[in-house]
Amino acid sequence: MSIEVGSKLQGKVTGITNFGAFVELPNGSTGLVHISEVADNYVKDINDHLKVGDQVEVKVINVEKDGKIGLSIKKAKDRPEPERRQHSNSHSQRPRQGRPNDRNNNKGETFESKMSKFLKDSEDRLSSLKRHTESKRGGRGAKRG
């Protein structure tokens, strides 16, 4: 049985480290489930989710030339498609969040120009926030008298 990217297999947890879990696959080879691929939510301690000897279903996400096999438990779970992909026009059904004056002015803009505007706006807000908080604290290390 060859290990192919995208295939789902049953495996047995043979070892646990602080960065993931080693899983023995049916053909005798071992793959690694990185801690980020254990569950959909943040995993602080992998021992809360897995124990040595557990039977798990894994999906092969990569096979490197040197034989290392990357596995995922969370991608092996059958889940319905996210809602944003099911409804192609879902954005038109919900009211748009944001400032009312920029609703229809950005038609025809490229991603790069939108990103550029966002970054400039973000930098302006951040510098304004820094100025405001420094004035409340008395500036850069200034002593209050």
C-alpha positions as CSV (number, residue, x, y, z in Angstrom):
1,M,0.0,0.0,0.0
2,S,1.6,3.3,-1.1
3,I,1.0,6.5,0.8
4,E,-0.5,9.1,-1.4
5,V,-1.2,12.8,-0.6
6,G,-4.9,13.2,0.1
7,S,-5.6,9.6,1.2
8,K,-7.3,9.0,4.5
9,L,-5.9,6.2,6.7
10,Q,-6.3,4.7,10.2
11,G,-3.3,4.9,12.3
12,K,-2.0,4.3,15.9
13,V,-0.4,7.1,18.0
14,T,3.1,5.7,18.8
15,G,4.7,8.8,20.3
16,I,3.9,12.3,21.5
17,T,6.2,15.3,21.6
18,N,5.7,19.0,22.4
19,F,5.3,19.7,18.6
20,G,3.1,16.9,17.5
21,A,2.4,13.1,17.5
22,F,3.9,10.3,15.6
23,V,1.4,7.9,14.0
24,E,2.1,4.4,12.7
25,L,0.3,3.8,9.4
26,P,-1.1,0.5,8.1
27,N,1.9,-0.1,5.9
28,G,4.3,0.1,8.8
29,S,5.6,3.6,8.1
30,T,5.3,6.5,10.6
31,G,4.1,10.0,9.9
32,L,3.9,13.1,12.0
33,V,0.8,15.0,12.9
34,H,2.0,18.5,13.7
35,I,0.3,20.1,16.8
36,S,-1.4,22.6,14.5
37,E,-3.1,19.8,12.6
38,V,-4.6,18.0,15.7
39,A,-7.8,20.0,16.2
40,D,-9.7,23.0,14.7
41,N,-9.1,25.1,17.7
42,Y,-5.8,26.1,19.4
43,V,-4.0,23.2,21.0
44,K,-1.8,24.3,23.9
45,D,-1.0,20.8,25.2
46,I,-1.3,17.9,22.7
47,N,-1.7,15.5,25.7
48,D,-5.2,17.0,26.2
49,H,-6.2,15.5,22.7
50,L,-4.1,12.4,22.1
51,K,-2.5,9.6,24.1
52,V,0.0,6.9,23.0
53,G,-2.0,3.9,21.7
54,D,-5.0,6.0,20.4
55,Q,-6.4,4.9,17.0
56,V,-6.9,8.0,14.8
57,E,-8.0,8.7,11.3
58,V,-5.5,10.9,9.5
59,K,-5.2,12.5,6.1
60,V,-1.9,12.5,4.3
61,I,-1.0,16.2,3.6
62,N,2.5,15.7,2.2
63,V,5.2,13.1,1.5
64,E,8.7,14.5,1.3
65,K,11.5,13.0,-0.8
66,D,13.4,11.9,2.3
67,G,10.4,9.8,3.3
68,K,8.9,12.1,5.9
69,I,5.1,11.9,5.9
70,G,3.0,14.9,7.1
71,L,-0.4,14.0,8.5
72,S,-3.5,15.9,9.6
73,I,-6.3,14.7,12.0
74,K,-8.4,17.8,11.6
75,K,-8.4,17.6,7.7
76,A,-9.4,13.9,7.9
77,K,-12.8,14.8,9.5
78,D,-15.7,15.0,7.1
79,R,-17.2,18.4,7.4
80,P,-19.6,20.3,5.3
81,E,-18.2,23.1,3.1
82,P,-17.9,26.5,5.0
83,E,-21.0,28.6,4.5
84,R,-19.2,31.3,2.5
85,R,-18.6,28.7,-0.3
86,Q,-22.1,27.4,-0.4
87,H,-23.7,30.8,-1.1
88,S,-22.1,32.5,-4.0
89,N,-24.0,35.7,-3.4
90,S,-24.1,35.7,0.4
91,H,-22.3,39.0,0.5
92,S,-25.2,40.7,-1.2
93,Q,-27.7,39.3,1.2
94,R,-26.1,40.7,4.3
95,P,-25.6,44.4,5.1
96,R,-22.0,45.4,4.6
97,Q,-20.0,46.3,7.7
98,G,-17.9,49.4,7.6
99,R,-18.1,53.1,6.8
100,P,-21.1,54.1,4.8
101,N,-19.2,56.5,2.5
102,D,-16.9,53.8,1.0
103,R,-19.7,51.4,-0.1
104,N,-19.7,52.0,-3.8
105,N,-16.5,54.0,-4.4
106,N,-14.1,51.1,-4.8
107,K,-15.5,49.4,-7.9
108,G,-12.7,48.7,-10.4
109,E,-9.9,48.9,-7.8
110,T,-7.2,46.3,-7.9
111,F,-6.3,44.2,-4.9
112,E,-3.0,46.0,-4.6
113,S,-4.6,49.4,-4.5
114,K,-7.1,48.3,-1.9
115,M,-4.3,46.8,0.2
116,S,-2.2,50.0,-0.2
117,K,-5.2,52.1,1.1
118,F,-5.7,49.7,4.0
119,L,-2.1,49.8,5.0
120,K,-2.0,53.6,4.8
121,D,-5.2,53.9,6.8
122,S,-3.9,51.4,9.4
123,E,-0.6,53.3,9.8
124,D,-2.4,56.6,10.2
125,R,-4.6,55.1,12.9
126,L,-1.7,53.5,14.7
127,S,0.4,56.6,14.7
128,S,-2.6,58.6,16.0
129,L,-3.2,56.0,18.7
130,K,0.5,56.1,19.8
131,R,0.5,59.9,19.9
132,H,-2.7,59.9,22.0
133,T,-1.4,57.3,24.5
134,E,2.0,58.9,24.9
135,S,0.4,62.3,25.7
136,K,-1.6,60.6,28.4
137,R,1.5,58.9,29.9
138,G,3.5,62.1,29.8
139,G,5.5,61.3,26.7
140,R,8.6,59.2,26.4
141,G,9.7,58.6,29.9
142,A,9.0,62.1,31.1
143,K,8.6,62.5,34.8
144,R,5.5,64.0,36.2
145,G,5.9,66.8,38.5
